[in-house]
Amino acid sequence: MPDMPRPLPPAILFDLDDTILSFATLADAAWKHVVDSYVSQLPGVTADALLPVVLERRDWYWSDPERHRRGRLGIDDAYGEIVRQAFGIIGVAAPEVAGRMAEEYGVVRGKGIRPFPGAVDTLTALGDRGVKLALVTNGDRKTQRGKIDDHDLERFFDCIVVEGEFGIGKPNDEVYVYAMETLGVRPNETWMVGDNFEWEVVAPKRLGLTAIWVDSRAEGLPASPSVMPDRIIRSITELI
Ligand SMILES: [Mg+2]
């Protein structure tokens, strides 16, 4: 007997990075590439010494919600600060090299971003089945619109909310409410699908949406979650 199609809601709000596009998984490789390319310009420094410090500062940088917000709305400055901090820790003063490394990282990073296997087919299938779709993504306008354009994603969505255009981002209630109002749906008709536990599970559940958590990095649930997702998937292909 063929599989029955899975039940779907009237509307789905999708996150972009690490939900539709492979994003975080590429970061370590891009930093390694940049460190390997520039370390010869830093006397007395080896890639083995520099790379772990860069990755540690990267994790530190993005760990604080307010710094994360500032960083994603000014991403080039964020990369620059990560490199300068790493240089400070290993005792290197080379601001020009730091600036070029940050710039190169942004370029390499952007080139590596791709839709996850099956993600575009999934969006197509959801549209074909009449599900209204919104894209709700945090980050600055240029970066997020660039990714949407590069991968021809706008055609799938009746509503696109980019933090840098809208003025506020997830997890502010207004973001989800605006997307649902634009689609003409209520919270109990809407799924939020994404990888960020605060933005795509905790906040949407508070508003009465169904939260589908995408564990794209196979990290498992956070310790003592304040709320449970309604469903956990590894890939959005599991929705259909
Ligand atoms: Mg995400």
Boltz pocket constraint, residues with backbone or C-beta under 6 A from the ligand:
constraints:
  - pocket:
      binder: B
      contacts: [[A, 15], [A, 16], [A, 17], [A, 18], [A, 19], [A, 194], [A, 195], [A, 196]]
      max_distance: 6.0
